[in-house]
Amino acid sequence: MKLSRPVSWFLLAFGVWSWFIWITFVKNLVKDGSGLAFDDAGDPTAYFWVHLALAVTSFLLGTAIGVIGFRGVRALRRETAAPVSEKSGT
């Protein structure tokens, strides 16, 4: 399957954005002082574990989507570079 340039860049940007957003979210989750993520004893609550699972899933999906986008961008660059080398006779 061949991806277009805009789609490849979108997928790559989405992967980077996903990491940025979810790293920020996890930092805020760990620092939570509202009592949702940690109980009075300082132990993680179900809220913490569910949201940590969501973050890990999003990291994995963001990474997979970003890798697909990166491969698409790299393939397009190789494709546009190939005709130039063929014209020069190498």
C-alpha positions as CSV (number, residue, x, y, z in Angstrom):
1,M,0.0,0.0,0.0
2,K,1.3,3.4,-0.9
3,L,0.6,6.4,1.3
4,S,0.4,9.9,-0.1
5,R,2.7,12.6,1.2
6,P,0.0,14.4,3.3
7,V,-1.2,11.2,4.9
8,S,2.3,10.1,5.7
9,W,3.1,13.4,7.4
10,F,-0.2,13.4,9.2
11,L,0.4,9.9,10.6
12,L,4.0,10.9,11.7
13,A,2.7,14.1,13.3
14,F,-0.1,12.2,15.1
15,G,2.5,9.8,16.6
16,V,4.6,12.6,17.9
17,W,1.5,14.5,19.2
18,S,0.3,11.3,20.9
19,W,3.6,10.9,22.8
20,F,3.6,14.6,23.8
21,I,0.0,14.6,25.1
22,W,0.2,11.3,26.9
23,I,3.5,12.0,28.6
24,T,2.0,15.3,29.9
25,F,-1.0,13.4,31.1
26,V,1.0,10.7,32.9
27,K,3.1,13.4,34.7
28,N,-0.1,15.1,35.8
29,L,-1.6,11.8,36.9
30,V,1.4,10.9,39.0
31,K,1.3,14.4,40.6
32,D,-2.5,14.2,41.2
33,G,-3.4,15.8,44.5
34,S,-7.2,15.6,44.2
35,G,-7.5,12.2,45.7
36,L,-8.7,10.5,42.5
37,A,-5.4,8.8,41.6
38,F,-4.1,8.0,45.1
39,D,-6.0,7.2,48.3
40,D,-5.2,8.7,51.7
41,A,-2.5,6.1,52.3
42,G,-0.8,7.1,49.0
43,D,-1.7,3.9,47.2
44,P,-2.9,4.0,43.6
45,T,-6.6,3.8,43.0
46,A,-8.6,2.1,40.2
47,Y,-8.8,5.5,38.6
48,F,-5.0,5.6,38.4
49,W,-4.6,2.1,37.0
50,V,-7.4,2.6,34.3
51,H,-5.9,5.9,33.2
52,L,-2.4,4.5,33.2
53,A,-3.6,1.6,31.0
54,L,-5.2,4.1,28.6
55,A,-1.9,6.1,28.5
56,V,0.2,2.9,27.8
57,T,-2.3,1.9,25.0
58,S,-2.1,5.3,23.5
59,F,1.7,5.2,23.6
60,L,1.7,1.9,21.8
61,L,-0.9,3.0,19.2
62,G,0.8,6.4,18.7
63,T,4.2,4.7,18.2
64,A,2.7,2.3,15.6
65,I,0.9,5.1,13.8
66,G,4.0,7.2,13.8
67,V,6.2,4.4,12.5
68,I,3.8,3.9,9.6
69,G,3.9,7.6,8.8
70,F,7.7,7.6,9.1
71,R,8.0,4.7,6.7
72,G,5.6,6.4,4.3
73,V,7.7,9.6,4.4
74,R,10.9,7.7,3.9
75,A,9.5,5.7,1.0
76,L,8.4,8.9,-0.7
77,R,11.8,10.5,-0.3
78,R,13.5,7.4,-1.8
79,E,11.1,7.4,-4.6
80,T,11.7,11.0,-5.5
81,A,15.5,10.6,-5.1
82,A,15.7,7.5,-7.4
83,P,14.8,9.3,-10.7
84,V,17.6,11.9,-10.0
85,S,20.3,9.3,-9.7
86,E,19.0,7.5,-12.8
87,K,19.2,10.7,-14.9
88,S,22.8,11.3,-13.8
89,G,23.8,7.8,-15.0
90,T,24.7,6.2,-11.7
